[in-house]
Amino acid sequence: MALIEVMDLASAPKPDWFAEKDDVEDKEIQAELKATCQLPRHIAIIMDGNGRWARLKGKRRIAGHVAGVESVRDIVESCSQLGIDYLTLFTFSTENWKRPEKEVSALMQLLVRVIGRESRKLHDNNICLNVIGEMELLPEKVRTVLKKTMKLTRDNSKLVLNIALSYSGQWDITQACKAIAFDVEAGTIRAESVNEQLFASYLSTASMPDPDLLIRTSGEFRISNFMLWQSAYSEIYVTNTYWPDFHRPQLYDAIREFQRRERRFGQTSEQLQKKNRPANKL
């Protein structure tokens, strides 16, 4: 709690989400991205580097998390404007519970304040908030504000904002295996019917497509137990930028790189070219 009191979050800047902006250049860039090639339908981001960003500036670690909130706002807003259907943010991993108690407490308080403050803005802009992870491990206040916002926004359809909290890919796979084993034992499904499609339907992301683009900030080349099953064919983009400095220009760079890549899904380039070649007209 001391960390939050030192930061005095009540007086922290409160950005105006989805305010009307007359940024002609930004609108032109977005129009170019939409016209150039297919946009990723689902973007997943490992938001890394808050602590290192704060240390470089001689500040407490929590200052990096507070600064990262502005990055979340800008990325959610720009994805909504671009027409991205799903955005998943790796906010707090199962392994993060091992961090110092004061930092975890500060993060939980920050989460409560931010979600509580911005829930109406999310709803007014047709954004659906969804949470994946072991919610029962979260403090009661966190669960309460999350459930309230999810209920408020559940019918919204412009963008699904997934918050991965107390989440790990191994947990996701394990809970799916347990659920399948239970249903096999209950006779609801047959063991012979278990395939990739059925397995995916038991994951926490069953209602959404797998990420097309997986972004990691801070320059680390690992996926840190994040969406292990779902990212099998995600295009991975790593940037040295720390999360508090990752805003829409950096997102646009990641999307441009995504659009330059050839997504083969196990096929050859020649097969894709043949598949995409217009049919000859008689």
Secondary structure, 3 states (H helix, E strand, C coil): CHHHHHHCHHHCCCCCCCCCCCCHHHHHHHHHHHHHCCCCCEEEEECCCHHHHHHHCCCCHHHHHHHHHHHHHHHHHHHHHHCCCEEEEEEEEHHHHHCCHHHHHHHHHHHHHHHHHHHHHHHHCCEEEEEECCHHHCCHHHHHHHHHHHHHHCCCCCEEEEEEEEECHHHHHHHHHHHHHHHHHHCCCCHHHCCHHHHHCCCCCCCCCCCCEEEECCCCCCCCCCCCCCCCCCEEEECCCCHHHCCHHHHHHHHHHHHHCCCCCCCCHHHHHHHHCCCCCC
